[in-house]
Amino acid sequence: MRKLLAGIAVLGLIAGVGAASAQQKLTIGVSIPAADHGWTGGVVFHATEEAKALEKQYPGLKVIVKTSPDGAAQANALEDLTTQGIDALVVLPHNPDELTDPIRKVKSKGAFITVVDRALRDRSIEDLYVAGNNPELGRVAAAYVKEKLGGKGDIVVIRGLPIPIDEQRVNAFNEGIKGSDIKVIDSQFGNWSRDDAFKVMQDFLTKHAKIDAVWCQDDDMAVAVLEAIKQAKRTDIKFVVGGAGMKDMVKKVMDGDPMVPVDVLYSPSMVAVAMDVTAAGLVGHIPVRGSYILNATLVTKENAKDFYFKDSPF
């Protein structure tokens, strides 16, 4: 975590905040999706661990972590956090459009708002935004696909949810392959779900006799895509590009699996970064407003060992 914070140039600021300055009673509410797939499982793990670390680092600081299975439940969780008198909210919305008004209500009560990953369309609500580089995730994937296929081929794309970060990724990917002979012959939403992605890939395999590669921007969906390809006994598909840095996928890259030659980082630990920066601003009155964007690094066989953490839940 400290390496991540150093990478976004806030380590020095946080180190300067003394634990004694948190003797005043302050509360941070953290609202995140429940662990409905691997990436959100990682989010829950990192949020829970960081909450304990922050309470130990800053005596007097209370961190309340609430997980929600869907948008309606998350709206209720936000209302509950508000009644507890939180000073700051760190929120990773299920669906930003659905949660915009509930988050706006929290802000109207005077809370500092940190949005993680899934950006709100109304950016005026947030005080701080922490995320991976979504356009870069699309650009990095596009550059690899274009190079690996020699600038020519038929590919399919499995998108995430119909929300802004998916648009950013896909728009950047499409821009990245522009001018080449790479053709996206089909594209559907997989909702960042293994089950949904499996069904989508089955549909693609039925409809298209030849597919050169798959981009699905998410490692959970990539697991399902690989299984669908295996069950269909298709040999035309050369490789699958996912994203996030799931340890199982990084291990495949490290081991030289031809179907998973690379991965693109989008770590769930960003929620811990968001909590840490929010705490520094709240406790030490450090000006942390703005955006902190983490790089979308291409994981290759040469560097995979640097991103493989066997004890990680994701």
N, C-alpha and C positions, 0 to 999 in steps of 0.2 A: 504493500500500500504506500509506503513512504517513497518508493521508486516512482510510483504513479504520480504522487503529489509533486515530487521534484520535477517530473516531466511537464507539469502544467504550472510550474513556477510559483507554487504557493507554500512549499515546505518551510522556507525561511520565515514567512509570515506566521504560520501556525506554531512553529517552534518558539516564537517570541511571545506567545500568549501563555502566561503563567497559570498554573492550576488554581492558584489563590483567587484569580479574578473571576472564577466561576462559583464563588461562595454564595453569590446571590442566587436565588431560586429561579432557574430557567428551565423551560421544557421544549423539546423538539418532538413533534409528531412525525412519524414516518408511515406513509400509506403506499403500499405496493401490492401488485397482484399476488395471489396465492400461487404456489408452485404447480402450475398446470402443465408445464413442460420443462425441459432441462434448463433453458436459459433463465426462466423465472425462478426455478429451483436454486440456481446460483445467486440470483438477486436476493432471495429470502435468506440464504446462508450468509452472504456478505453483510446484509443489513443487520441481522441479528448479532453477528460477531462484532461489527463496528459499534453497535449500540452499547455493548458491554465495555468495549475499549474506551469509548468517549466518556461514559459515566465514571470510569476509573481515572481517566486523565483530568477530567474537570469536576471536582467535588461540587455538589450543588446542582449539577446539570442532570436532568431526567430525560431519557429518550424512550418514547413509546412507539413500538413497531406494531402496526396492524396490517394483516394480509386480508385480501378480499377475493372471492372467487369470480366476481363479475363487476360490471360497472355500477349496477344498482347497489350492490353491497358496498362498493367502495364509496359511493356518495353518502351512504349511511355512516360509514366509518369516518369520513371527513367531518360529518356533523357531530359525531361523538367526540372526536378529537377537539373540535371547537369548544364544546361544552366543558372540556377539561382545562381550557385556558392556555393553549399552546402559544409559545412565542415565535415559533418558526415551524413551517411544514416542508418536509421533503416528500415529494409525491411522484411516483411513476404511474401515470394513468393507464387504466385498462384501454380506454378509448378517449383520446383527448377531447373530441367533440362532445361526447356524453358527459365528461367530467368538468368542462370549462366553467359552467355556472356554479357548481358546488365548490370548486377551487376559488372562484371569484368571491364567494361568500366568506370563505376562510380569510382571504386577504382583507375583506372589508372590516374584519374584527381586529386588524392591526398586525397580523402575523406576517413574518418574512416568508416569501414563497420561493422554494427551490423546485424546479421541474426537472425530472430526469428522463432522458431518452426520448419519450414520445411527446414532442413539442405541441403546445397549444397553438391554435390558429391565431388567437388573440395574445400576442407576445407581451402586451402591456401588463398582464396579470403577474408575470413572473419577475422576481428580483434577480434570480440566478438560474442559469440553465447549464446542466452538465450532461454530456452525451458523447457517444462515439461519433466519428465523422461519417455521417450517413452518405453524403454525396461521394466521399472518398471510397467508401465501401463498394459503391457501384462502379466507380472509375477503376479501382484496383482490379476488381473482378473482370471488367470488360477488357482491360489491357492484357490480362493473362489469357482469357479466352481467345482473344484476337491473335495473340502470339502463338499460342499452343495449336490453334487450328490453321495457322498460316494465312490468316485473313479471309478464310472461306469456309462456310459450313452452315448447316441447319441446326438451330438450337431451340430448346424450349425453356421457358422461364416460369418458375413458381414464385409468386409474390407472397408478401406477408398479409397484413391487414390493410384495408383501404383507409389509411391514415397518413398524415404528412410525411413521416420518416420513410414509409414505403415509396411514396412518390419521389422523394429525394433520391433514394437508392436507384430506382428504376429509371428515372430521367437521366441520371448521371451515367448509368450503364448504357442506355440507348445512345447517348451522346458519345460515349467511348467507342462504340462499334460503328459509329457513323463513318461513311466513306470506305468501309470494307465490304466484303461480300458475305459477311456474317448475317444470316437472316433469322429473326425470331419467328418461327413458324407457329407457335402457340404460346399463350400466357394465361394463367389463371391464378386466383388467390388460393393459397394453402393455409392461410390464417396462422402461420407459425405453429402448426399442429402436425404431429406425426400422422395421425389418422387421416386428416384432411389431405395432407400432401401425398400420402399413399394412394388415395382415391384419385387425386388429380393426375398423378404419374401413371396410374393404370389407364386412365382415359387417354392420356397422351400416347401411350404405347399402343393402344388399340387404334387410334386415329392415324398415327404416323408410322409408316414402314421404315423410315430412316430418320434417325436423330443422331447428330454428332456429339452433342454435349448438353449438359443441363446446368443452368444457374438457378439456385434456389435461395440464395442470400442468408440461409439459416441452417445451422448444423442439425437441429432436431429434424427439420424437414429433409435434410440430406440423408439422414439415417433411413427414413421411409422410402426415399427415392431409390437408394441403393437396394433395398429389399424388394421393391417392385420390379426393378431391372433384373435382379437375380431370379425372382419367381417366374418372370416372363422369358427367361433364358435369352435375353437380347444381347448380342455381341457387337452391334453397330455403334453403341454409345461409348465414346472414348473416355470420358471423365465427367465428374460432377464437382461443381464448385459451390460450397456452402459458405458459412460465415459464423463467427462469434468466438471460436477458439475452444470448442468442446474438447475435453481431454482425449476422448476416443477418436475424434477426427484428427487431432494433432498427432496422436500416436500412429494413425494410418499414414499421415504425411511423413513422419519420422522413419517409418518402416519401409517407405517407398512403394506404397500401394498405388498401382497405376490408375485406379478409379478415383482416388482422392490424392492428386499430386500436390494440392495446395489448400490452404484455408485462409480466410480473411478475418482478422481480429475484430471483435466487438464484445468486450468483456463485461459480464454482469457485475464485476467489482466496481463499476462506475458509480453504483448507488452508494458505496462506502466513501468514495471520493466526494460525492455530493454532500453526504452527512458530515464529513470531516471539515470541508470548506464552510458549510453552513454553521457548524459549531464555532469555528474560528471567528467568523463574522459576528455571531451572536454574543459570544463570551468576551471576545477581545475588542469588539467594535471596529474590526478591520473592514475596510471597504472592499467587499468581495463581489459586489454586483457585476453582472455581465455573463459571459459564456465561457465555459471551460470545455474544450473539445479535444477528445483523445484520438490519437492516430488509428487508422485502419491498416495495420501492418499486414503485408503478405507473408504468410507462414509457408516456408518451403522446407525441403528435406535438409537443407544446409543450416537453417536456423530454428527448426522445430523444437529442438531440445531446450531452447530458451523459453518456450511457451508451454511446455508440458509439465503439469502439476498433478501427479498421480493421486494426491490426497484431496483434490478438489471435488466437490459434488457434481461439477459440470465440466 
